[in-house]
Amino acid sequence: MQIQDKEKLQERIRQCDEHIIKALIQRMKLTRELAELDQKYHLPLLTRDSAQGGGRGGDHDGSREDNPSEGLHGYLDTMLRDCPDETMIREIYQTVMESSKKVRAQSLFSCNILLVGFMGTGKSTVSSYLVKALGVEEVDTDRLIEQREGRSIAGIFETDGEAYFRRCETQLLAELQKRKNLIISCGGGMVLQEENVRLMKENGKIVLLTASPETIYGRVKDSRERPLLNNNMNVEFIAGLLEKRRPKYLKAADIIIDTDGRDVADICEELIEKVAGSAE
């Protein structure tokens, strides 16, 4: 009798597993269809709530107004009330939501998105927002080089010079060629070398973020991690250096986004719309 009871339980578990697999396949399929529909009819491609942390129980994979999971938070709370496995079930649900965001991102673009521009144009801010909204991985080239070198960028410049740092950038770009669906926040001088631009375009879209010298100064004036601005932290110097780099920025860019006086959510919505549109 005990063996029969065990076999019955195992069969019920197997049936549950089948339902879970079928439901996940259907959910991911519908997620792709929703992304395609939003793109076709120029509906919002990103969700502010998911990029800003969302509510309890998980993030979203469509615009808030049309998100079918939006009303499930209360349902989830009700279903899990007094459930001994509440924490684990919430973790599983969160994983499904995050995976759905990745599926949506893959539906919108299959390349890497490389954010370039002068220091202080918002690359790190935009990158962080996109990562949360899309559930994809972020690579900050400056931070990664600092981790590998065990010292700050300012320290690298001081000890080994700018040329050495630029070689580190090129090497890192070459390594990233095997990966896709990354949000890559690039150092301000990344596109100054043609070899870097070639590597970036092989597997990605270069998005140039722009801002006025006044806006840039306001964002970086208190930073001590800008070696090129050491002893030159003023609008005039920034304007001159920005103008010097502008031709190479414009030549490298596939997409240009102005960040002056704009909300990060609006910037990112325009960015993803243009990246997705360029892939059609």
Secondary structure, DSSP 4 states (H G I P E B T S, - for coil): -HHHHHHHHHHHHHHHHHHHHHHHHHHHHHHHHHHHHHHHTT---S-HHHHTT-BTTB--SS-GGG-TTTTHHHHHHHHTTT-TTHHHHHHHHHHHHHHHHHHHHHHH--SEEEEE-STTSSHHHHHHHHHHHH--EEEEHHHHHHHHHTS-HHHHHHHHHHHHHHHHHHHHHHHGGG--SEEEE--TTGGGSHHHHHHHHHSEEEEEEE--HHHHHHHHTT-S--GGGTT--SHHHHHHHHHHHHHHHHHH-SEEEE-TT--HHHHHHHHHHHHHHHT-
